[in-house]
Amino acid sequence: MATILRSILARRLIVGLVSTVMVSGLLIGTELARTDTMAKATSLSNWEYSYPSSTSNLFLEDLTGTQYNWTVVAPRYHVIVLNSYEYSWIPAIKAANPDVQVWEYKDLTSTRINECTNGVDNTFLTTGIGYCYAMKYHPEWFLHTSSGSLLQEYGYPNQYEMDYGNSQYVYQWAENVVNDVLKHGWDGVEMDNAVDTANAYGLATKYPTDQSVQVAMTAMLTFVGKALRYYHINGAANVGYQMEFPGLWQRWISLVPGLHEEFFMSWSDSENVTGIPAWEAYMEELNSTTSAPQNGMVILHAGSYAATNTQLLDYTYASFLLGEDGVSDFAFGTETPDYPEFHLNLGSPEGKYFENSNGTFQRNFTNGYVVVDPNAGTGKFYVY
């Protein structure tokens, strides 16, 4: 079946990138060559998604190998992300919650030496390209430092950064991931490390500036997004540092089925983002999809992965509810605790949120309302 899928994808997706731009002396593809099939695929997506309706707006990324009692856990979530080798759990999860989306995790920009043994890559990978395959057949796909050595990612000794601006690497990544999703019955893919800044994990000589990094990643997201859309595969690309680049989130949200903000308003156990201007900047991530529904979904994770501060939870979850569109998802801390706030029966939203005269922001629902005070870093819920 994999061979058939490879053949189908090879016919439908074009490796050649025909429109290019010059950045720091680098030739990087920015637009796919169009065939009748690809034009049809682009039109077909236009931009339709198959996210099911759900009473949940919560997201769980379970990469620890924990097999929960899915009968209890699955009904609480809209999207659950697992390791690729855990596909056998999908039937039990779907039986407990037919509306849930089950995605696999894949890294966009690295390959990992610890997933290769005696020259053979593991059957199931956290990346789109195996280390041993790339080293044997495409060593040119590895990025290098100024000393000429492979770019080993800061803080991750088993990970090596790959050339996400290389059209052949991008094509192979998309082909491998699409094949895996279709073969094992995933609904989508969590795409980690959509890098947007130079030196995020170490400085590559090929991409020495933020601009060169973003042009290369834009090309990759464009290609991968079209591949996923053609096969009705959902997913989200995890983007970091986007607040440093106004407008980047809005540009990238149109390329892929969704985007993931890993530290929404907080990267600790306290309110790191307060004050109306800073708060509004983060709210624009939500507004990017509510103001343009064709842009897909937004996943917002608040706090560090050890966060338990309930004031932070109330502030970030209430902010999420102000802009939530019925498709986007929220996660907090370790993502598994079941907080009472998640069970409030607010009903359906009655219009968009608005600013009160006292500097708070409010959204009304059929059964109550939500108020956020960005200056104080608080959120409150009122149920009739």
N, C-alpha and C positions, 0 to 999 in steps of 0.2 A: 504493500500500500504506500509506503514511504517513497518508493521509486516512482509510482504513479503521481503522487503529489508533487514530487520534485519536477517531474515532466510538465505537469499542468502549470505550476508556478513559473517555470522557465519560459513557457510560451506566453504567459500573461504579463510578466514583469520584465522590463527591459533593463539590462545591465548598463547600457550606455547612458551617460548623462550629457546632454547636448548643449545646454546653455551654461556657461561658466563665468566666474568672476575671479579677478586676480586680487589676492589678499597677501601682503607681505611676500610676494614672489611665488605664492602657491596657487596652483590651478585647482579649484574646488568646484564640483558639479552642483548646480542649484535647481535644475529642472529635469524631470524625466523625459526621455524621448516618448512621443505619443504614438501609439498604434490604435487601430480601431477598438481593440479589446481594452486597452488602458483607458481610452477616452470613455468607453462604455462603463468601465469600472468607476471612474471618477464621477460620471453622471449618476450611476446607480447609487453611490453613497450619498450624495448630494443633499445634505449631509445627514443621512438617516441612520439611526441607531436602534439597536434591539434591546436596550435596557428595559427589563420588565418593570411594570408598576410594582411598588412595594410599600408596605407600611413602615419599613425600617429605613433609616438614613445613616446607618452605622457601617463602619469598615473594619475588618480584622485582617491583619497580616500575620499569619502564623508560620514563621520560618524556623521555629525551635523544634519541630518534629513532634509537637504535642497533638495526640489524637484525642480530642475532646469527646465528651458525650454529646454527639451532634444533635441528638433529639432535643436536648436542652439549649445548646449553644446556637445552632444554625438559625433558628427562627428570629434571632435578635439582629441579624445582619443582612445587609443588602449585597455586600461584596466580601468574599473571603479569599485571601491569597495564600497559596501553599507552595511548597517546594515541588519541583517538577516530578520527582519520584513518588509523590503522594497522590497521584491521580486516582488510585484505587479507592480513595475516600470519597470521591465525587458522588457515587450513587447514594451513600448513606446521608450525605449532606443534602442532596436534592430531595431525598425522601422526607427529610425533616423540614425542609423549606423549599418548595418547588420554585419560588421566585428568586432565590439567591443566585448571585453570579459567583462562580468559582474560577479564579484565575491562577495562573502559574507565575512564578517570579523569574525574571530574566534581567541580567545586567546588560545595558546597551554598549558599554565602553571598555569592559575588561575581559580578560580570560584568566583562568586560575590554574596554577601549576599543581595544586593539591587535588585537582579533579582529573589527574592523568597519572597512570601507573604503568611502568615498563613500556612507555611509548604508546600507550593506548588510552584514549579518553574514556571517562565514565560514560555509561549509557545515558544517564540523566545529568544534565549540567545546570548550573545557576546562570550560565552565560549563553550567548547565542553561538559562540565559536569555541571549540575545544582547544586547549593549549597545545597539545601534541599535534593535532591536525595543522594548526596554524604554523607551528615551528617547523614542521616537516615540509609543508607545501607552500606556505605563504609567509615566510619570515619578514617580508616587506610590510606586513600588516601591523607589526609591532612598532609603537612609538619609541623614540629614543631621547635621552637627555643630552645636554651639551657635551658630556664626556664620551658619548657614543654608546653608552650602556642602555639596556632595555629600561623603560620607564616603569619601575616598581612603585606601586602606589603608596603614598605616605600612610602609615598606620595599618596597611594591609599587605604583609610580606608575601602572601601567596598570589596577589593580584598584579597583573601587568596590563598597562593601558594600551588599547588598540587604536588603530587609525580610523576613527569614525568618519573621517572625510574621504576615505578611499572607497570609491564606488563598488569595487569588487567585494570588499569587506561588508559593506552595507547590504548588498544584494544577498550574500551568503547568510548573513545574520537573519535577514527577513525570511529567506527560504527555509532555514533550519527551524526558526520559531513557528512559522505558519504550519509547517509539517507537524511539529510536535503538538501544537494546539489542536489541530484537526484529528490527529491520530488518537490522542488520549482523552478527547472529550472536554477540553477546557472551554470556558466561555470567553476568556480574555487573558491578557498578560499585563502584569505589573512590570513596567520598564524602568529599572533603576538607573540613576546616574546619567540623566540628560544634562551633561555638563554645559555651563555657560560662562565659565571664567577660567582664564589661564592659571595654572598652578593650583588647581583644586586638589589634585593628588600628586603634584610634582609638575615641573615645567617641561613640556615637550618642545624640542627645537622646531618642530614643524608648525606648532601653534603657539607662538610666543605672546600673543595678545588676546584680550577678551574678544575682540572683533573676529579674529581668525577662528577662534573656538566656536563662536556662535554661528558663523557662516557654515562651518563644517557640520555642526549639529543640526542646523536648519535643514541642510540637504538630507541628512540621515532621517530626521523625523518626517520630512516630506515623503520620502520613498517608503519608509516603514508604515506611515499612516495610510498611504494608498493601498499597500498590500493588506493591511488589517481590514480596512473598510471593504475592500473587494470581497473578502471572505467572511464579512459580517462578524469579525472578531473584535470584541471590546477591549478596553484597557486604558492605562494611564501612564504617562511618562513622569517620573519623579524629577522635579527641577529644584535646584538650590541657588541661592544668591540672587534670585530674580528681582528682589527689591532694589538691588543696586543698578538695575537696567530697566528704567521705566518703559513700558510698552512691550517688553519681551514676552511676558506671559500672554498678553493679548494676541501677539503674533503667532506664538506656538500653539495656543489652544485650538486654532483653526486647522492645524496640520494633523493632529492625532485624535483618537477617540476621546481622550481626556488628559488632564494634568493633575499631578499630585504635589501638594505643598506639605512638606514633612514637618515643618515647625510653624504652624499658623499662630501668629501673635505671641508665641512663647517657645523657647528652646530650653527651658528649665522647669522649675516647679513654682514659678511666680509669673506675674504679669510683666513680660518684657516689653510689650508694646502698649503704651497708653498715650492719651492725647488724641484729639480728633484727626489731625492731619496724618499721623502714622497709622491710626486705626483705619481711616478711609483708604489708605494705600493697600492694606491687606484685604479690605472688603472689595476692592476692585477685582480680586481674583474670583470671587463669587459672581460679581456683576458681569464678568466677561462671558459667562455662560447664560445667566438669566436675561441679559440684554440681547443676546444672540443665541437662541436655543440650538441653532445648527452647530454650535461649537462643542457640543458634547458635555461631559461631566467634569466636575472638580472634586477632588478628594482632599480634605483638610485634616491634618493631624496636628493636634495642639499639645504643647508641652514636651518635656523630655520623655523618654520611654520609661522613666521611673516616677513620673509626676503623679501626685495624689491630691494636690491642693484643690479642695472643692470650690473655693472662690475662683480659681483659675478655670476650672471646669465650667462654672456658671457663666463666666465672662466670655469664654471662647465658644461654648455651645450656644449661648443666647445670640452671640454675634452671627454664628452660622445660621441660626434659625431666621434671623432678619433677612438674609439673602438667599436662603435655601430654595431650590427650584423644583424639588420633587425627584430629582435624578442624582444630585451631588450627595456626597457622603462625608461623615465626620468620624474622627477617632481621637481618643484622648489617652495619654500615658501608655500603659501596657496594652491598651485596647480591649482587655478582657473583663475588667470589673463592670458590674451591672448597676449603674447609678440610677437613683430614683428619677433624675431629670429626664432620662431616656424614655420614661413611661408616662409622661404627662400627656393628657388628652387635650391638646390645644385645638384640635380640629384642623380645618383647612385655612390657609392664609387668605386674608381679605385685602388684596392689593399689596403694594410694595411698602417697605419701611420708610419712615419719615422722621424728621428732626423736630423735637419739642423745643419750646422756648427756653428751657433750662439747660440745653446742651445735651440732653439724652436723646436716644434714638429708639423708636418704637415700631413694632409691627403688630397689627391686629389679626386675630384668628377667630374662627367661628365660636370657639369655646374659651377664649381668653386672649392674652396678649403678652408680648415679651418686650422688655426694656433694657437697653444697654447704656451704661455711662462710660464712655471711653476715657474721660479724664480721671475717674476713680478706678477704672479697671474692674467694673462690676457688671453682672448681668442678673436680671430677675425675671421670674416667670409667674404669671397670674392666670389662674384657671377659674372660670366662673362656676 
